């Protein structure tokens, strides 16, 4: 039976750049003619993706699959943990929710998921030439090494040679590489076949003595020093630098509330990629200002985050903003918050009932069954502020545990099983929808820009809107080229061929 070659990307810490290095290799191997698939046994993220089968997986592996030119599959991420509190997560196995567990309970149970992990891996290994495996966090987290299923424990299971990535931008990269190697067991150290310095800025000549010394200290060659690449590719959640970006103000100012449990903020990447739009994430009343559009994004904890809005004063500011004619959009959990009432009789989230912000005539009841489906559709026949969006096509996916009752739908959509149904609501200058990926089509971005420009008396032709699919492909190619130029691909291919022997 055919079995793919494999290489694993581990990092000295979270946000070292594992996901992007893995995506780059997926793209490079595809460009070189190899059928390639990504794999991450366990991912902890609130940015998720719904497959064609209506199953849920980590968005990072979906992005890596797109870089490899193949359809995302839950086999690429058999276990997804979606944090619901500081100590607990919703556990998703092969795309299906199996329950919510505390960190302690999951740690005790995680080894039992190994058969599902290996089944997923073997399926990919039988269908591809190369598997690019991504680890999680750091392999040197010695308190978590018992029964490891995502770093060195997985590398041993699948026989994967390891590239260890260190982030030089945050400082201390040589100490982190050497320290990681020190904390690995001898058999684990032998599996590390190359070091990668990531996010480098500066003169490589000044860095060279350090590269030579770290090779002597660790006994592992440095196979690449990758610069800080300016590419726009979907991020993981809490460590995303998108939250801190402050670019040059554009013609249109869009503010996204950075909720404590914000999820699927990649919904807004097509807007941030549009020349003429300044998209910023705000976490406090002082940061809000008077944007042209205020967005309440998705969240893993709708009721908890609504209470946070209430406590920090942002809820009152949102109401005041809408009352003054400001445009407000809610997506998924943000849509639920904008309604009149949220009810959680089964204690799916928070339990009990809460008054919503009250800007949309809708009510939400949480249920145990999660809605997961890709959809296509279009905006309905709208009036007022949203008239310019009437009939515009959309596509995306639903992923939510609430059912919302409404009277004035924003969209008409068709699910994967062929069901046609209404979605969302609008009233005045406020609207909401369950649809993630609402702006993944250029027509939807263009219609929104036209509405925003009309409200300000601006000419929308001054805003340059890229095609989201073409833009994504261009960014993958830029990433691959940047890594090609600064990594020893001959060494990488040699590591692939030799494996862990």
Phi, psi and omega in degrees: 000137177299141177220130184291151166287159187219145172219144184241137177254114174246164182228158178286344181194168172298146179068019175288343179113017181303312186298317181288323177296319178296317178298319180298316180293323176301317180291315182298313180297322177297314179300329181274006173094013181257135173285118190233144176225145174274161177207133171218114188298320182219124179237138173249112185197151173261349174272105182241174185222144177254125182282174178300334180275000182080027180252155188254136179215168177293138183292330180301320180285330174296319178296317179296324176296318177297321177298326180277355177077026179233164182285132177300143180219148179295342176298338181281345179208077186294334178235125177237127176253124179247103184303130176248350176200182179292341185234006183214157182216151167284132184253124182241123182241125183050040173087355183243141177289127176252353177144181175247130184232148169289161179301320181295316181295319180294319181300323180287335187258345194301327181297333181290346179273357183302320178301319178295321179298312183290326176299316179296315181297313183297326178296315178294319183296334180277345186250355188228165176274322184222138171247127175257108183265137177248133174278190181224136180059236180229143176287351183262015176282087193295339177286345183249002188287337179298126179057038180298137180234009187228341179244247184294330176299319177288319179304320178293319182298321186255000179067044186262123168293151190243135163259125181260120185258131175240142182265108181280341184295326181275354179090155176073028186293323181292320177295321181290322177293312181294319180294321178298313179298322180298322185275353176280151173290157182306319180291331177287320179300325180292341181277344179278112186255350180197149175251144177233123172271123186245154175064041182278138173228127176134200184267115182297333179297323178291328181282336190306315179301324178293323179297318180294320181291321181292330175294320179292320183291317185265339185073017182237133181287148170276117183262358178183147170237102188266128180289167174290105187270131179272080179236151184249090182231143184310138184258168163284182193281269198296338183264007183297132177281356176300328184294337184256355184293138175223091183274188177291132179305137179257184177298324183241135183248118178243127180248126176253126178290123179275087181293153180302327180245039182305138179225155176050042177290352174296347174307331190256003179300322176298332177286316181293337179277355183273122179292119184116347176252130170257111179252124183227150178258129184241142185239358183211166179298322182295333183273346191295307182066210180233077182289166174282335176213134177248129183243130168260112187276185175290161180207149176281340182228082186300310185291319178297317180288331174295320177296323177297316177303320182292317185287327184268359176091357182287329179299313179298323179293323178294317178299315180296320180298314179294321180296332180275002180098008179289144181276133182230134177233132175244135177244127175055249179301324176296324175297315179300318180299325184289349181282187184275328186204146175235128182238134182228068186294335182265005180056044176292322181244286190242332183087150176081205182228151176221141168290139176276187179292333172085022181264350177231143182279062182226159174226146184237135173241126180278141179229163182287329183283127180269130174279125181220112179195143168282147182220158167231162180170205181201156172296147177285190176277105188253164177228177178066222185302326187266007185304324183291350180262358182304129175076358183290131182288149178221162171207155181170216182207154174255141174205097184202161181246013179243154172244129186245130178265133183210170182238333184240085186295146177273323186229160165238123187233160176237127183274178184296333180271009177089003179286128175259130185209159175281158177214144172075181182205161174212152179201120182063241179254019183241136176214163179206157182204153173277354191280110168282143184083022183303332183248023180285346175256140183298330180297322181290319177298315181299318180294319178296316178301318180298318179295317180294318180293321178299321180293334181257357182071033182254160177272115183295344180292346177281353179256122183264119186249115178282154172289122186303319182291313179297322179296316180299316180297321178298320180293321176299317181294322177296318178299312181299318180295318179298321179285321177305319186285345188230013176229148181277092184292331175298319178294320180297314179295324177296319177298319177301315183292318185280335181066221187255010182290000000 
